[in-house]
Amino acid sequence: MFHYSIIICTYNRVDFLKETIESLLLHFKDYSKYELLIIDNKSTDNTAEIVKPFLQFPHVRYVLETNQGLSYARNRGIKEARNEVLIFLDDDIDIEANYLDICDQIYSDQNTHVVGGKVLPYQSDIPAWMPEQFYYLMSVFDLGNSACYTQKLMGANYSMRRNAALKIGWYNVELGRKGSNLMGGEEVDYLNRARDLGYQILYRPDLVVYHKIGNKLNKKYIFDYAYYLGRSERIIEIQRSRPRFLAKCVKSVLMIGLHAVYGFYAPNPKQQTYFKIKQLYSFAYLNLFANKFGKK
């Protein structure tokens, strides 16, 4: 039997966090099998007070990380973890009761080091105006019903052996959310480095979490996130591959031009959303309008 360190990084999400902890304790009844680490990323609400009643369970731990940023919180989770497999979950999910049993089966293969699964909407319908290829901007991730190797997973639902995490290193603190902004890319960068070391990234469709994304099902959130994603991936690719960065700059210029001549006149809402996402991503990737959302 494997032992797991379930790491939940949180910032000002007390209502969701309480429900998530209750869900995990309800479904994962064998408390000897895991520890639950709540990494409070310097919340300004009453996160500490909400978590306190759960500390009656010896396998639940609360850790305050005072360096603001999701990457700092993830790194703190790795440092604090005591068990051989690390599971990263978001603070606003519900989960299948057999999740850890499936992990037991997966990690019985010694060649498996990094695994993730589906992230499905919890009691929410995706708007008709949202193109399917951008569902990930709503924190939905579904590669189908067959296991496969992939390049990307979603940070709301993935795991790795602790010894692999220590070899891959720390999350890049230039990336990931800080406070309420929508910077991302920290797990993309992390998994890129994992593949560089020869680790294959496994997708398992039977590893399922349900994401409470009702607050993300609007165009303002999607467009803001698309912009910040452009900024995040600019940082990743400048550091990783200068030729790829330059090629993507050219592609971004072309996409801005395409939006100007066609995007405004797209015949249906999905196409309009598609071009707007591409336009905002491209602006950010090119470092144009850097103060668009009040951030440098």
Kinemage of the C-alpha trace (Angstrom):
@kinemage 1
@onewidth
@group {chain A} dominant
@subgroup {mainchain}
@vectorlist {calphas} color= white
{ca met a 1} P 0.000 0.000 0.000
{ca phe a 2} L 1.268 3.451 -0.908
{ca his a 3} L 1.105 6.478 1.348
{ca tyr a 4} L 0.145 9.824 -0.083
{ca ser a 5} L 0.705 13.475 0.708
{ca ile a 6} L -2.323 15.372 -0.588
{ca ile a 7} L -1.302 19.003 -1.065
{ca ile a 8} L -3.927 21.741 -1.301
{ca cys a 9} L -2.636 25.269 -1.851
{ca thr a 10} L -5.187 27.927 -1.007
{ca tyr a 11} L -5.646 31.682 -0.976
{ca asn a 12} L -8.817 33.408 0.283
{ca arg a 13} L -11.191 30.564 -0.595
{ca val a 14} L -12.669 29.607 2.781
{ca asp a 15} L -16.075 28.419 1.547
{ca phe a 16} L -14.661 26.194 -1.165
{ca leu a 17} L -11.795 25.004 1.025
{ca lys a 18} L -14.068 23.803 3.830
{ca glu a 19} L -16.172 21.801 1.361
{ca thr a 20} L -13.059 20.304 -0.236
{ca ile a 21} L -11.594 19.160 3.079
{ca glu a 22} L -14.947 17.657 4.075
{ca ser a 23} L -15.150 15.840 0.744
{ca leu a 24} L -11.674 14.337 1.143
{ca leu a 25} L -12.276 13.206 4.721
{ca leu a 26} L -15.620 11.704 3.729
{ca his a 27} L -14.311 9.750 0.751
{ca phe a 28} L -10.860 8.774 2.009
{ca lys a 29} L -11.744 6.995 5.230
{ca asp a 30} L -8.459 5.135 5.730
{ca tyr a 31} L -6.622 7.974 7.431
{ca ser a 32} L -3.455 5.883 7.805
{ca lys a 33} L -3.033 5.982 4.033
{ca tyr a 34} L -2.484 9.703 3.565
{ca glu a 35} L -1.708 13.066 5.063
{ca leu a 36} L -3.597 16.195 4.051
{ca leu a 37} L -1.495 19.351 3.816
{ca ile a 38} L -3.298 22.685 3.659
{ca ile a 39} L -0.802 25.282 2.417
{ca asp a 40} L -2.218 28.703 3.231
{ca asn a 41} L -0.589 31.161 0.833
{ca lys a 42} L -0.872 34.190 3.112
{ca ser a 43} L -4.656 34.450 2.959
{ca thr a 44} L -6.265 37.613 4.287
{ca asp a 45} L -9.569 35.942 5.168
{ca asn a 46} L -10.223 33.476 7.993
{ca thr a 47} L -8.653 30.451 6.296
{ca ala a 48} L -6.705 29.504 9.429
{ca glu a 49} L -9.880 29.529 11.540
{ca ile a 50} L -11.775 27.409 9.012
{ca val a 51} L -9.015 24.792 8.962
{ca lys a 52} L -8.541 24.696 12.751
{ca pro a 53} L -11.419 22.268 13.556
{ca phe a 54} L -10.005 19.759 11.079
{ca leu a 55} L -6.686 19.661 12.928
{ca gln a 56} L -8.299 17.274 15.400
{ca phe a 57} L -7.407 14.668 12.773
{ca pro a 58} L -3.687 13.880 13.166
{ca his a 59} L -3.221 13.378 9.425
{ca val a 60} L -4.372 16.953 8.634
{ca arg a 61} L -1.745 19.682 8.800
{ca tyr a 62} L -1.955 23.436 8.293
{ca val a 63} L 1.094 25.297 6.972
{ca leu a 64} L 1.336 29.058 6.432
{ca glu a 65} L 3.501 30.074 3.451
{ca thr a 66} L 4.156 33.803 3.720
{ca asn a 67} L 5.801 34.211 0.307
{ca gln a 68} L 2.902 35.210 -1.914
{ca gly a 69} L 2.482 33.051 -4.996
{ca leu a 70} L 1.159 29.640 -5.954
{ca ser a 71} L 4.622 28.396 -6.921
{ca tyr a 72} L 5.923 29.263 -3.459
{ca ala a 73} L 2.978 27.345 -1.980
{ca arg a 74} L 3.558 24.304 -4.190
{ca asn a 75} L 7.245 24.294 -3.286
{ca arg a 76} L 6.369 24.488 0.404
{ca gly a 77} L 4.064 21.517 -0.056
{ca ile a 78} L 6.892 19.442 -1.522
{ca lys a 79} L 9.184 20.412 1.355
{ca glu a 80} L 6.579 19.553 3.996
{ca ala a 81} L 5.396 16.269 2.449
{ca arg a 82} L 6.334 13.102 4.321
{ca asn a 83} L 5.027 10.388 1.998
{ca glu a 84} L 6.262 8.810 -1.213
{ca val a 85} L 3.573 10.092 -3.603
{ca leu a 86} L 2.499 13.742 -3.812
{ca ile a 87} L -1.027 14.587 -5.006
{ca phe a 88} L -1.804 18.185 -5.949
{ca leu a 89} L -5.488 19.105 -5.812
{ca asp a 90} L -7.198 22.489 -6.006
{ca asp a 91} L -9.102 23.940 -3.059
{ca asp a 92} L -12.452 23.885 -4.902
{ca ile a 93} L -12.974 20.270 -5.936
{ca asp a 94} L -15.017 17.196 -5.121
{ca ile a 95} L -13.515 13.780 -5.713
{ca glu a 96} L -14.332 10.157 -6.464
{ca ala a 97} L -14.187 7.800 -3.475
{ca asn a 98} L -11.956 5.316 -5.335
{ca tyr a 99} L -9.307 7.914 -6.262
{ca leu a 100} L -6.567 6.594 -3.956
{ca asp a 101} L -7.341 2.985 -4.890
{ca ile a 102} L -6.702 3.868 -8.525
{ca cys a 103} L -3.477 5.608 -7.508
{ca asp a 104} L -2.389 2.393 -5.762
{ca gln a 105} L -2.830 0.500 -8.995
{ca ile a 106} L -1.086 3.164 -11.090
{ca tyr a 107} L 1.953 3.571 -8.868
{ca ser a 108} L 2.454 -0.184 -8.534
{ca asp a 109} L 4.208 0.227 -11.894
{ca gln a 110} L 7.673 1.415 -10.914
{ca asn a 111} L 8.075 3.089 -14.323
{ca thr a 112} L 5.246 5.524 -13.565
{ca his a 113} L 6.356 8.800 -11.995
{ca val a 114} L 3.929 11.582 -13.019
{ca val a 115} L 0.172 11.091 -13.493
{ca gly a 116} L -2.932 13.223 -13.918
{ca gly a 117} L -6.550 12.764 -14.826
{ca lys a 118} L -9.811 14.409 -15.758
{ca val a 119} L -11.002 17.709 -14.313
{ca leu a 120} L -14.731 17.952 -14.964
{ca pro a 121} L -17.177 20.748 -14.094
{ca tyr a 122} L -19.077 20.291 -10.853
{ca gln a 123} L -22.804 20.883 -11.372
{ca ser a 124} L -22.149 23.459 -14.112
{ca asp a 125} L -22.807 23.649 -17.826
{ca ile a 126} L -20.166 25.096 -20.115
{ca pro a 127} L -21.534 28.107 -22.055
{ca ala a 128} L -22.379 27.611 -25.711
{ca trp a 129} L -20.058 30.468 -26.721
{ca met a 130} L -16.940 28.676 -25.432
{ca pro a 131} L -14.789 26.819 -28.016
{ca glu a 132} L -13.912 23.309 -26.882
{ca gln a 133} L -10.168 23.752 -27.438
{ca phe a 134} L -10.191 26.456 -24.748
{ca tyr a 135} L -12.105 24.575 -22.066
{ca tyr a 136} L -8.881 24.548 -20.059
{ca leu a 137} L -9.343 28.283 -19.500
{ca met a 138} L -12.382 27.300 -17.441
{ca ser a 139} L -10.265 24.721 -15.590
{ca val a 140} L -11.792 21.770 -17.438
{ca phe a 141} L -9.470 19.039 -18.724
{ca asp a 142} L -10.548 15.883 -20.527
{ca leu a 143} L -8.345 13.986 -22.986
{ca gly a 144} L -10.933 11.261 -23.503
{ca asn a 145} L -11.528 7.829 -22.054
{ca ser a 146} L -8.269 6.076 -22.922
{ca ala a 147} L -5.038 6.238 -20.990
{ca cys a 148} L -2.220 7.919 -22.892
{ca tyr a 149} L 1.016 9.811 -22.516
{ca thr a 150} L 0.690 13.548 -22.837
{ca gln a 151} L 2.654 16.791 -22.563
{ca lys a 152} L 0.275 18.625 -20.252
{ca leu a 153} L -1.919 17.980 -17.252
{ca met a 154} L -4.068 20.286 -15.172
{ca gly a 155} L -2.782 21.486 -11.817
{ca ala a 156} L -6.124 20.735 -10.161
{ca asn a 157} L -5.504 16.992 -10.468
{ca tyr a 158} L -2.061 15.515 -10.790
{ca ser a 159} L 0.477 13.576 -8.788
{ca met a 160} L 4.088 12.436 -8.794
{ca arg a 161} L 6.525 10.377 -6.832
{ca arg a 162} L 8.299 12.506 -4.264
{ca asn a 163} L 11.725 11.335 -5.401
{ca ala a 164} L 10.880 12.455 -8.942
{ca ala a 165} L 9.727 15.859 -7.667
{ca leu a 166} L 13.015 16.372 -5.863
{ca lys a 167} L 14.926 15.600 -9.071
{ca ile a 168} L 12.761 17.894 -11.195
{ca gly a 169} L 13.316 20.716 -8.722
{ca trp a 170} L 11.174 23.610 -7.551
{ca tyr a 171} L 8.328 25.377 -9.291
{ca asn a 172} L 9.408 28.594 -10.999
{ca val a 173} L 8.320 31.425 -8.685
{ca glu a 174} L 8.107 33.833 -11.641
{ca leu a 175} L 5.099 31.786 -12.749
{ca gly a 176} L 1.776 30.910 -11.158
{ca arg a 177} L -0.830 33.033 -9.465
{ca lys a 178} L 0.137 35.642 -6.951
{ca gly a 179} L -2.778 36.840 -4.887
{ca ser a 180} L -5.756 37.436 -7.152
{ca asn a 181} L -4.002 37.737 -10.531
{ca leu a 182} L -4.380 34.998 -13.148
{ca met a 183} L -0.764 34.243 -14.012
{ca gly a 184} L -0.250 30.558 -14.694
{ca gly a 185} L 2.176 28.258 -16.408
{ca glu a 186} L 3.942 26.880 -13.335
{ca glu a 187} L 2.839 23.293 -13.930
{ca val a 188} L 3.521 23.576 -17.690
{ca asp a 189} L 7.086 24.611 -16.943
{ca tyr a 190} L 7.395 21.894 -14.293
{ca leu a 191} L 6.187 19.140 -16.611
{ca asn a 192} L 8.471 20.396 -19.388
{ca arg a 193} L 11.400 19.888 -17.039
{ca ala a 194} L 10.066 16.482 -16.015
{ca arg a 195} L 10.064 15.359 -19.654
{ca asp a 196} L 13.570 16.756 -20.098
{ca leu a 197} L 14.671 14.296 -17.395
{ca gly a 198} L 13.010 11.415 -19.215
{ca tyr a 199} L 9.815 11.160 -17.154
{ca gln a 200} L 6.744 10.278 -19.167
{ca ile a 201} L 3.535 12.124 -18.281
{ca leu a 202} L 0.647 9.689 -17.959
{ca tyr a 203} L -3.013 10.641 -18.381
{ca arg a 204} L -5.509 8.329 -16.694
{ca pro a 205} L -9.201 9.004 -17.424
{ca asp a 206} L -10.340 7.123 -14.320
{ca leu a 207} L -8.645 9.664 -12.037
{ca val a 208} L -11.453 12.201 -11.799
{ca val a 209} L -12.036 15.369 -9.812
{ca tyr a 210} L -15.006 17.704 -10.132
{ca his a 211} L -14.124 21.382 -10.245
{ca lys a 212} L -16.409 24.099 -8.889
{ca ile a 213} L -16.037 26.571 -11.731
{ca gly a 214} L -19.257 28.578 -11.542
{ca asn a 215} L -17.273 31.788 -10.991
{ca lys a 216} L -15.241 31.148 -14.167
{ca leu a 217} L -18.090 30.726 -16.628
{ca asn a 218} L -18.047 34.282 -17.931
{ca lys a 219} L -16.195 36.094 -20.675
{ca lys a 220} L -14.393 38.548 -18.423
{ca tyr a 221} L -12.666 35.735 -16.543
{ca ile a 222} L -11.843 33.848 -19.757
{ca phe a 223} L -10.421 36.901 -21.534
{ca asp a 224} L -8.409 37.966 -18.483
{ca tyr a 225} L -7.006 34.456 -18.132
{ca ala a 226} L -6.120 34.287 -21.841
{ca tyr a 227} L -4.148 37.504 -21.455
{ca tyr a 228} L -2.260 36.307 -18.385
{ca leu a 229} L -1.586 32.967 -20.073
{ca gly a 230} L 0.168 34.821 -22.874
{ca arg a 231} L 2.355 36.569 -20.311
{ca ser a 232} L 3.115 33.286 -18.555
{ca glu a 233} L 4.063 31.401 -21.697
{ca arg a 234} L 6.249 34.294 -22.836
{ca ile a 235} L 8.319 33.828 -19.665
{ca ile a 236} L 8.506 30.042 -20.143
{ca glu a 237} L 9.609 30.167 -23.765
{ca ile a 238} L 12.115 33.022 -23.402
{ca gln a 239} L 13.840 30.878 -20.795
{ca arg a 240} L 13.407 27.576 -22.616
{ca ser a 241} L 13.830 28.145 -26.357
{ca arg a 242} L 14.730 31.423 -28.006
{ca pro a 243} L 13.938 30.149 -31.560
{ca arg a 244} L 10.505 28.946 -30.408
{ca phe a 245} L 9.892 32.274 -28.702
{ca leu a 246} L 10.728 34.228 -31.867
{ca ala a 247} L 8.581 31.933 -34.023
{ca lys a 248} L 5.669 32.391 -31.664
{ca cys a 249} L 6.128 36.159 -31.766
{ca val a 250} L 5.633 36.013 -35.545
{ca lys a 251} L 2.572 33.807 -35.085
{ca ser a 252} L 1.162 36.252 -32.533
{ca val a 253} L 1.550 39.193 -34.924
{ca leu a 254} L -0.282 37.212 -37.611
{ca met a 255} L -3.069 36.314 -35.175
{ca ile a 256} L -3.576 39.958 -34.203
{ca gly a 257} L -3.841 40.836 -37.878
{ca leu a 258} L -6.263 37.980 -38.540
{ca his a 259} L -8.464 39.141 -35.687
{ca ala a 260} L -8.469 42.672 -37.110
{ca val a 261} L -9.639 41.575 -40.564
{ca tyr a 262} L -11.889 38.673 -39.615
{ca gly a 263} L -12.419 38.252 -35.889
{ca phe a 264} L -14.722 41.231 -35.527
{ca tyr a 265} L -16.982 39.788 -38.223
{ca ala a 266} L -16.974 36.140 -37.160
{ca pro a 267} L -20.448 34.723 -37.814
{ca asn a 268} L -21.084 32.920 -34.524
{ca pro a 269} L -20.312 33.406 -30.805
{ca lys a 270} L -17.818 30.538 -30.597
{ca gln a 271} L -15.723 31.977 -33.413
{ca gln a 272} L -15.891 35.441 -31.889
{ca thr a 273} L -14.677 34.038 -28.561
{ca tyr a 274} L -11.930 32.072 -30.306
{ca phe a 275} L -10.468 35.133 -32.014
{ca lys a 276} L -10.759 37.320 -28.914
{ca ile a 277} L -8.860 34.751 -26.840
{ca lys a 278} L -6.171 34.495 -29.507
{ca gln a 279} L -5.917 38.289 -29.779
{ca leu a 280} L -5.502 38.856 -26.029
{ca tyr a 281} L -3.033 35.986 -25.700
{ca ser a 282} L -1.004 37.410 -28.585
{ca phe a 283} L -0.973 40.944 -27.141
{ca ala a 284} L 0.359 39.575 -23.865
{ca tyr a 285} L 2.881 37.268 -25.512
{ca leu a 286} L 4.307 40.218 -27.422
{ca asn a 287} L 4.339 42.221 -24.186
{ca leu a 288} L 1.970 44.796 -25.627
{ca phe a 289} L -0.372 46.735 -23.356
{ca ala a 290} L 1.514 45.380 -20.335
{ca asn a 291} L -0.623 47.469 -17.993
{ca lys a 292} L -3.915 46.268 -19.446
{ca phe a 293} L -4.981 44.719 -16.172
{ca gly a 294} L -3.039 47.018 -13.890
{ca lys a 295} L -0.041 44.651 -13.786
{ca lys a 296} L 3.469 44.982 -15.145
